[in-house]
Amino acid sequence: MAYDFDTIARGYDRMNHLMTLGLDRRWRRRATKEVVCGQWPAASVLDVACGTGDMVCNLVQRGCTVTGVDLSEEMLAIARRKTALASFQLADAEHLPFPDGSFDAVTCAFGVRNFVHLEKGLGEMLRVLKPGGRMVILELATPDNKLLRPFYNFYTKHIIPWLGSRIAGNRDAYTYLPDSITRFPKGDAFLDIIQHSTFSIQHSCHRRLTFGVCRLYTINKRAAE
Ligand SMILES: C[S@@+](CC[C@H](N)C(=O)[O-])C[C@H]1O[C@@H](n2cnc3c(N)ncnc32)[C@H](O)[C@@H]1O
């Protein structure tokens, strides 16, 4: 079953900025650049698992027409208060209510880790992407650097759950977070899942952000023949 984000919606933004030391903003800006850069000046964008709408706001500021979808009504309520220039919809990433090839770009920031059926969600995101379009995904990961890992483990296993109980009043939700990061495939392992589920990928790559604690995945869909 999908984790219920309604329960942590109110403190979500504050907790997010605090536990990432504000880096989450920078990571979303980097992902936004990937959507609106050079030959990819996407006009229409679907932000999947949009949560409280920070990625949507970034894309709107860069001139995109944006639709945000999420499973949590409470998260969407906060997103709607942040911008009236985008449309928001309650929808499941695994059953997106849009026809094939509807969007120039599809984004998902820190959402795919929470999908119950990862391949189904990724398949849907690719289906609604236009041929020749771009999918940009941000996700948290454990750092590769062995020297950094003990600090990272201590921070995620002890400090974050403690912050979760003090700031968000929900220790369990922030104990789930490091567990789900550790379990989730990162880098090439994640891209392999996408590559093996479809023939429609033209190019894919990933970048390590901030020592690899965040990964930026860029996937270009093959243009129509
Ligand atoms: C960690 S939050 C990320 C929110 C936002 N994208 C951000 O950048 O902060 C994960 C979000 O994924 C949503 N979510 C989880 N599974 C989903 C699904 N199958 N379909 C749509 N949204 C989903 C949750 O409701 C939650 O709002």
The ligand as an SDF file (V2000), in Angstrom:
LIG
                    3D

 27 29  0  0  0  0  0  0  0  0999 V2000
    8.3890   12.7130   -0.7960 C   0  0  0  0  0  0  0  0  0  0  0  0
    6.9420   13.4110   -1.4810 S   0  0  0  0  0  0  0  0  0  0  0  0
    7.5600   14.3920   -2.8340 C   0  0  0  0  0  0  0  0  0  0  0  0
    6.6920   15.5850   -3.1000 C   0  0  0  0  0  0  0  0  0  0  0  0
    7.2460   16.6070   -4.1080 C   0  0  0  0  0  0  0  0  0  0  0  0
    7.3960   16.0620   -5.4350 N   0  0  0  0  0  0  0  0  0  0  0  0
    8.5240   17.2480   -3.6780 C   0  0  0  0  0  0  0  0  0  0  0  0
    9.3730   17.5450   -4.5360 O   0  0  0  0  0  0  0  0  0  0  0  0
    8.6930   17.5270   -2.4840 O   0  0  0  0  0  0  0  0  0  0  0  0
    6.2470   12.0400   -2.3160 C   0  0  0  0  0  0  0  0  0  0  0  0
    4.8720   12.3010   -2.8840 C   0  0  0  0  0  0  0  0  0  0  0  0
    4.5300   11.2010   -3.7280 O   0  0  0  0  0  0  0  0  0  0  0  0
    3.1280   11.0250   -3.6490 C   0  0  0  0  0  0  0  0  0  0  0  0
    2.8280    9.6930   -4.1810 N   0  0  0  0  0  0  0  0  0  0  0  0
    3.2330    8.4950   -3.7150 C   0  0  0  0  0  0  0  0  0  0  0  0
    2.7830    7.5030   -4.4930 N   0  0  0  0  0  0  0  0  0  0  0  0
    2.0790    8.0950   -5.4940 C   0  0  0  0  0  0  0  0  0  0  0  0
    1.3670    7.6030   -6.6270 C   0  0  0  0  0  0  0  0  0  0  0  0
    1.2830    6.2980   -6.8810 N   0  0  0  0  0  0  0  0  0  0  0  0
    0.7600    8.4960   -7.4310 N   0  0  0  0  0  0  0  0  0  0  0  0
    0.8140    9.8230   -7.1860 C   0  0  0  0  0  0  0  0  0  0  0  0
    1.4850   10.3500   -6.1310 N   0  0  0  0  0  0  0  0  0  0  0  0
    2.1050    9.4900   -5.2950 C   0  0  0  0  0  0  0  0  0  0  0  0
    2.8220   11.2270   -2.1780 C   0  0  0  0  0  0  0  0  0  0  0  0
    1.4570   11.4700   -1.9210 O   0  0  0  0  0  0  0  0  0  0  0  0
    3.7320   12.4110   -1.8660 C   0  0  0  0  0  0  0  0  0  0  0  0
    3.0780   13.6330   -2.0120 O   0  0  0  0  0  0  0  0  0  0  0  0
  1  2  1  0
  2  3  1  0
  2 10  1  0
  3  4  1  0
  4  5  1  0
  5  6  1  0
  5  7  1  0
  7  8  2  0
  7  9  1  0
 10 11  1  0
 11 12  1  0
 11 26  1  0
 12 13  1  0
 13 14  1  0
 13 24  1  0
 14 15  1  0
 14 23  1  0
 15 16  2  0
 16 17  1  0
 17 18  1  0
 17 23  2  0
 18 19  1  0
 18 20  2  0
 20 21  1  0
 21 22  2  0
 22 23  1  0
 24 25  1  0
 24 26  1  0
 26 27  1  0
M  CHG  2   2   1   9  -1
M  END
$$$$
